[in-house]
């Protein structure tokens, strides 16, 4: 009689352990699959798009100069000195500053055509310089504010920035 009781309790205990393990595994996998993935961060996203506070603009040369070099004695490599005489590319007549108004950002293209090669992108509310309009006024040639990249975007996705507004935003930063 005691052996039958032990046998029955053993079976119930085994079933309880199996059921508990199955429920725990099911809850684990349901929680893992129901969590939304992290928002991807792209190299050309501005800090405001990523949710970070915008950092003060520091020239690349100043960043490189502020880093201490631990191996300066071991490998004597010449470091380029920043040239104060270098200026950004000259602006054509009629160029003006603008902001990107399209919420998803814009794709920079190599030519003023929809099927032209993509050469980069620019995020929402980023500042650009509008260099020219296409003859049909469907495309605008823009230059990023840092002057490193130019490309064509669809017209109507940028808004001209007033001089007072641009000076105020520079002092706010």
Secondary structure, 3 states (H helix, E strand, C coil): CHHHHHHHHHHHHHHHHHHHHHHHHHHHHHHHHHCCCCCCCCCCCCHHHHCCCCCCCCCHHHHHHHCCCCCCCCCCCCCCCCCCCCCCCCCCCCCEEEEECCCCCEEEECCCCCCCCEEEEECCCCEEEEEEECCCCCEEEEEECCCCCEEEEECCCEEECCHHHHHHHHHHC
